Structures are given as C-alpha cells and as structure tokens.
Amino acid sequence: MLQIRTVIADALRIEEEVNSFLKYCANYGKMVKKITPNGFMEREQGQSLLVMVIEYEEKNDCGYEKDED
C-alpha cells in the first residue's frame, strides 16, 4: 500500500530531515517510490519552510507469506 510522508523544514535542515526519513525507510523495510518538492510555507518571522512529499511502501506488501515445501 502506498503511503505518503510530508517533510517540512527550513532550507538549512531540509536535506537532513529527508535523509533521516530515508534511513528510517531503509531500517524498517520500506521502499521509497518518489520524492517531490511541494512548495514553500511562509512564516511571519524567519525563513520560509520547504515542503517535500515522500511516497513509500512496504517492500513485501503482499499480505501473506508463501509456504515453502
């Protein structure tokens, strides 16, 4: 099943935040399908925030395990 994760951070931290989620996916058997920049969020004070959308799914998402004979 396809799942979506939205990562929001300022320009100085967005790469670190995305890489952190990619490590999570690698450690927990999730396969990243697509990473898409999705715009900016303005703040009253400070830098704008970048928005990234990450599409991912379980590596073995068939719902059952095959019996070995």
N, C-alpha and C positions, 0 to 999 in steps of 0.2 A: 504494500500500500504506500503510495506516495505521500510524503509528509513535507511540511514547509516550516522553515525556521527563519525568523526575521532578526537580523543583527543590526543594532543601531549604536553608533559610536561617533565620536568626533574624528576628524581626518587623521589625527596623530595616533589613534588607537584602533581604527577600523581593521587594519591588517592583522593586528594581534588578536582581536576578537574573533575574526573569521578563522584564523589559523587555530585558535583554541577550539572552536567548534569542529573543525576538520579533524583534529586529534581525537576528540570525543567520538566522532563517527568511526574513525579507524579502530579505536579501542573497543567499541561496542557493536561491531559488525554492521555498520550502516554504510550504504553506498551513496555518495553524492552524485546527483544527476546534473545539476546546473546551479551556477552561482550568478546572480543577476543584480547589477546595481539598480536601485529602485527610487533614487531621488534624494532629496535633502529635506530635513526638518529644520525650520528656523527656530532660534531661541531668542528670547528678549535680550539676554546678555550672553556674551561668549560666542564661540564658533558655532556655525551650523553643524547639525549632525548628519552623517551619511547613513543611508538605509540600504542594506544588502539583503536579498532574499535567497535562501539556500534551499533547493529541493533535494530531498534524500529519501531513501527507503531501506528497509531491511535487506541484507544480502540474500538470505534464504527466507523469502516471504511466501512459501507455498502452503503453509498451514498444516502440513503433516510431514512426517519423516518416512522415507522409503524403507521398507523392510529389506534386510539383507538375507538372502537364502544361501 
